[in-house]
Amino acid sequence: MKVEFAPINVPLRRRIQTVAVLQWIFSFLLLAEFCCGIFVILILGKFWFVAVLYLLWYYLDWETPCTGGRRSHWVRGWTVWKHFREYFPIKLIKTSDLNPNHNYLFGFHPHGVLVAGAFGNFCTGTGFKNLFPGITPYLHIMPIWFSCPFFREYIMSVGMVSVSKESVSYVLNNDGGGHASVIVIGGAEESLNAHPGSLTLNILKRKGFIKMALKHGAHLVPVFSFGENELFKQVANPKGSRLRNIQEKLQKKMGFALPLFHARGIFQYSFGLIPYRQPIHTVVGSPIPVKRNLNPTTEEIEQLHELYLQKLSKLFEDHKRNYGIPEHKSLIF
């Protein structure tokens, strides 16, 4: 394989952006393991009492990821996130106003490999606040990440909370409105479809979010992130292949998927784990009004699910020309 090296005269600004993204990759792939290692070292070393004190805190703070988390505006506003967003760049597109007197459930699509658009738009900076004043976004992720010592504090600080039913209910139960649950509907399983050009969404059997919206009267908002699947290349894993079967079995057992992805390196463009510089445009659609129904029937859930699919398809069709999607391509459910 011929290696294409980056030119020597790359502007410092771009170098800083690359370092910012490298930091994000490390946080996403290795920081949890690193934090667990630090905790083990503390337990086995002379500072064991620090680990014991943290365990006490951990026990007392166990429910926090399911009760709105503990965000830090300081961490969310770190300068590193500005450089991170500019690397791609990541942009948030508004198509309709959101009334802060209501609560909302955002369905984010597609998952991509590392959900860069969701993190960049809903966990960093003030872009969302400026576009949707009075609305506070909560990005829901898998509960397993909140079991990692120290790491849980970091991910809560940027506005991440558990995707458990209790957590989503807590966010959507805000009487004054102004809360938005952001759920990546396709989940970890959809990351296995995250190949460049792929428009396949894992949503037909995902109806739990519809039921939650109905039970809490939260307006549904379809969100499509153009460019999300273009950031990495993935080893070919078509449905039915040996690799895909192994990945799906591991995903069911562990709760998260293991896509075999690659992109570019720090000083060369041929191979590595740094995502490609591909723009991400996250388009927030118009809200679908939902009337509260504490005991929705299967038929009511199906009807709202079908309406959501229609609105999501329309959102994609209305904007695909702006972001390089060929006219003949449509979403695959």
C-alpha positions in Angstrom: 0.0 0.0 0.0 1.4 3.4 -1.0 1.4 5.8 1.9 0.4 9.4 1.2 2.0 11.8 3.7 0.7 15.1 4.7 2.6 18.1 3.3 5.0 19.8 5.6 3.5 23.3 5.2 0.1 22.3 6.7 -1.3 25.4 8.5 -1.0 25.3 12.3 -4.8 25.7 12.6 -5.3 22.4 10.9 -2.7 20.7 13.0 -4.5 21.9 16.1 -7.8 20.6 14.7 -6.3 17.2 14.1 -5.0 17.0 17.7 -8.4 18.0 19.0 -10.0 15.1 17.0 -7.2 12.7 18.2 -8.1 13.6 21.8 -11.8 12.8 21.0 -10.9 9.5 19.4 -8.8 8.6 22.5 -11.7 9.6 24.8 -14.2 7.5 22.8 -12.0 4.4 22.4 -9.6 4.2 25.3 -10.4 6.7 28.1 -12.9 4.3 29.9 -10.3 1.6 30.0 -7.6 4.1 31.1 -9.8 5.3 33.9 -10.5 1.7 35.1 -6.8 1.1 35.1 -6.2 4.2 37.2 -8.8 3.0 39.7 -7.2 -0.5 40.0 -3.8 1.2 40.6 -5.3 3.3 43.3 -6.9 0.2 44.9 -3.6 -1.8 44.9 -1.3 1.1 45.8 -0.7 3.3 48.8 -3.5 5.7 47.8 -6.1 3.0 48.3 -8.2 5.3 50.5 -8.8 7.6 47.5 -10.4 4.6 45.7 -12.4 3.8 48.8 -13.7 7.3 49.0 -14.6 7.3 45.3 -16.5 4.0 45.8 -18.5 5.7 48.5 -19.2 8.6 46.2 -20.0 6.2 43.4 -22.6 4.4 45.5 -24.2 7.6 46.7 -24.2 9.0 43.1 -25.4 5.8 41.4 -28.7 7.2 40.1 -27.4 10.5 38.7 -27.0 9.3 35.1 -30.7 8.4 35.2 -31.8 11.7 36.8 -30.5 14.3 34.4 -26.8 13.8 34.9 -24.5 16.5 36.0 -23.4 18.7 33.1 -20.6 21.3 33.3 -20.9 24.4 31.1 -17.2 24.8 31.6 -16.3 21.4 30.1 -18.9 21.8 27.3 -17.3 25.1 26.4 -13.7 23.9 26.2 -11.8 25.4 23.3 -10.7 22.0 22.2 -14.3 21.3 21.1 -14.3 24.4 18.9 -11.3 22.9 17.0 -12.9 19.5 17.0 -16.0 20.9 15.3 -14.0 22.9 12.8 -11.9 19.8 11.7 -14.8 18.3 9.7 -16.6 20.9 10.0 -19.7 20.0 12.0 -22.8 22.2 11.4 -26.2 22.2 13.0 -29.1 23.2 10.6 -32.4 24.5 12.0 -35.6 24.0 9.9 -38.2 25.1 12.4 -38.5 26.8 15.8 -39.0 24.8 18.9 -41.3 26.1 21.6 -39.5 25.9 24.9 -42.8 25.2 26.7 -42.7 21.7 25.3 -40.4 18.7 25.8 -39.0 16.9 22.8 -37.6 13.6 21.8 -35.0 13.9 19.0 -34.5 10.8 16.9 -30.9 11.0 15.6 -29.9 9.2 12.3 -27.7 7.6 11.3 -25.4 6.2 14.1 -22.3 6.3 12.0 -19.2 4.7 13.5 -18.7 7.1 16.4 -21.7 9.4 16.4 -19.6 12.5 15.8 -22.5 14.7 14.7 -24.5 14.0 17.8 -21.6 14.7 20.1 -20.4 17.8 18.4 -23.8 19.4 18.2 -25.5 18.4 21.4 -22.6 18.0 23.9 -20.2 20.9 23.0 -20.4 24.6 22.5 -23.3 27.0 22.4 -24.5 26.3 18.8 -27.6 24.4 19.9 -28.5 27.0 22.6 -28.2 29.8 20.1 -30.5 28.1 17.5 -33.0 26.7 20.0 -33.1 29.1 23.0 -34.8 27.6 26.1 -34.2 24.0 25.1 -31.6 21.8 27.0 -30.4 18.7 25.1 -29.6 15.4 26.8 -27.7 12.9 24.7 -28.7 9.4 25.8 -26.0 6.7 25.6 -25.7 3.1 26.8 -25.8 2.6 30.6 -22.7 0.5 30.6 -20.5 3.6 30.2 -21.7 5.0 33.5 -20.3 2.0 35.3 -16.7 3.0 34.5 -15.1 4.9 37.5 -14.0 8.5 36.8 -15.1 8.2 33.1 -18.7 8.5 34.1 -18.0 11.9 35.6 -16.4 13.1 32.3 -19.2 11.9 30.0 -21.9 13.4 32.4 -20.1 16.7 32.3 -20.8 17.1 28.6 -24.5 16.4 29.0 -24.6 12.6 28.4 -27.1 10.5 30.4 -28.2 6.9 30.3 -30.6 5.7 27.6 -32.6 3.6 30.1 -36.3 4.1 30.3 -36.0 5.7 33.7 -33.5 8.2 32.4 -35.6 9.2 29.3 -38.7 9.5 31.5 -36.9 11.8 33.9 -35.8 14.1 31.1 -39.3 14.2 29.4 -41.2 14.6 32.7 -40.0 18.2 33.1 -43.2 20.0 33.8 -42.0 23.3 32.5 -40.9 21.9 29.2 -37.6 22.9 27.6 -36.0 19.5 27.7 -34.9 17.4 24.6 -33.9 13.8 24.8 -31.6 13.0 22.0 -31.6 9.3 21.1 -29.6 7.6 18.4 -32.4 5.4 17.3 -30.4 2.8 15.3 -28.2 2.1 18.3 -24.9 0.2 18.2 -26.2 -2.3 15.7 -26.6 0.4 13.1 -22.9 1.2 13.3 -22.2 -2.0 11.5 -23.9 -0.4 8.4 -21.8 2.7 8.6 -20.0 2.5 5.2 -19.5 5.5 3.0 -22.6 6.1 0.9 -24.8 3.8 3.1 -28.3 5.0 3.7 -29.6 2.0 5.6 -31.2 2.7 8.9 -32.1 0.3 11.7 -35.5 1.6 12.6 -38.4 -0.6 11.5 -38.3 -2.6 14.7 -37.3 0.4 17.0 -40.6 1.6 18.5 -39.7 2.0 22.1 -39.0 5.7 21.5 -42.4 6.2 20.0 -44.0 4.7 23.1 -42.0 7.0 25.4 -43.0 10.0 23.4 -46.6 9.1 23.7 -46.5 8.3 27.4 -44.9 11.7 28.1 -46.5 13.8 25.4 -43.1 14.7 24.0 -43.1 16.1 20.5 -41.0 13.9 18.1 -38.3 15.6 16.1 -36.5 13.7 13.3 -32.8 14.6 12.9 -30.6 13.5 10.0 -26.9 14.0 10.1 -25.6 14.2 6.5 -21.9 13.0 6.2 -22.0 10.8 9.3 -21.2 7.6 7.4 -18.5 9.2 5.4 -16.0 9.7 8.2 -14.5 6.2 8.2 -14.1 3.2 6.0 -15.1 -0.2 7.4 -14.0 -3.7 6.6 -16.6 -5.3 4.3 -19.2 -7.0 6.5 -22.3 -7.7 4.4 -25.3 -9.3 6.1 -24.7 -13.0 6.3 -21.0 -12.8 6.1 -18.8 -14.6 8.8 -17.5 -11.3 10.1 -21.0 -9.7 10.3 -22.3 -12.8 12.2 -19.4 -12.5 14.7 -20.0 -8.8 15.1 -23.7 -9.3 15.7 -23.2 -12.0 18.3 -20.7 -9.9 20.2 -23.0 -6.9 20.0 -25.9 -8.9 21.6 -23.6 -10.2 24.4 -21.8 -7.0 25.2 -24.4 -4.4 24.3 -22.1 -2.5 21.9 -20.8 -3.2 18.4 -17.2 -3.6 17.2 -17.0 -2.2 13.7 -13.6 -2.7 12.1 -13.0 0.8 10.9 -10.1 2.9 9.6 -9.5 6.2 8.0 -6.3 8.4 8.0 -3.4 8.9 10.3 -2.0 12.0 12.0 0.9 12.7 9.5 -0.4 10.6 6.6 -3.7 10.2 4.8 -3.5 6.4 3.9 -4.3 4.6 7.1 -5.2 5.3 10.8 -8.1 6.0 13.1 -8.4 9.7 12.6 -11.7 10.4 10.7 -11.6 11.9 7.2 -12.2 15.7 6.9 -15.7 15.3 5.7 -18.4 17.9 6.5 -21.2 16.9 8.8 -24.5 18.7 8.5 -27.0 17.7 11.2 -30.4 18.8 10.1 -33.1 19.2 12.8 -36.6 18.7 11.3 -39.9 20.1 12.3 -41.6 18.7 15.4 -44.4 16.2 15.2 -47.0 17.1 17.8 -47.7 14.2 20.2 -50.6 14.2 22.7 -49.9 12.5 26.0 -51.2 9.0 26.3 -50.2 7.0 29.3 -51.4 3.7 27.9 -51.0 3.8 24.1 -52.2 0.8 22.1 -50.1 -1.1 19.7 -52.1 0.4 16.9 -51.4 4.0 18.1 -47.7 3.2 18.4 -47.7 1.8 14.9 -49.5 4.9 13.5 -47.1 7.3 15.1 -44.1 5.2 14.0 -45.3 5.3 10.4 -45.8 9.1 10.6 -42.3 9.5 12.0 -40.8 7.4 9.1 -42.7 9.6 6.6 -41.4 12.8 8.2 -37.8 11.5 8.4 -37.9 10.5 4.7 -39.3 13.9 3.8 -36.5 15.6 5.8 -33.9 13.6 4.0 -35.4 14.2 0.5 -35.8 17.9 1.1 -32.2 18.4 2.0 -30.2 15.6 0.3 -29.4 17.8 -2.8 -27.7 20.4 -0.5 -25.2 17.8 0.8 -24.1 15.8 -2.2 -26.6 12.9 -2.2 -27.5 11.7 -5.7 -31.1 12.4 -6.7 -31.9 8.6 -7.2 -30.8 7.7 -3.6 -33.3 7.4 -0.7 -33.3 6.1 2.8 -33.6 2.4 3.3 -35.5 1.2 6.3 
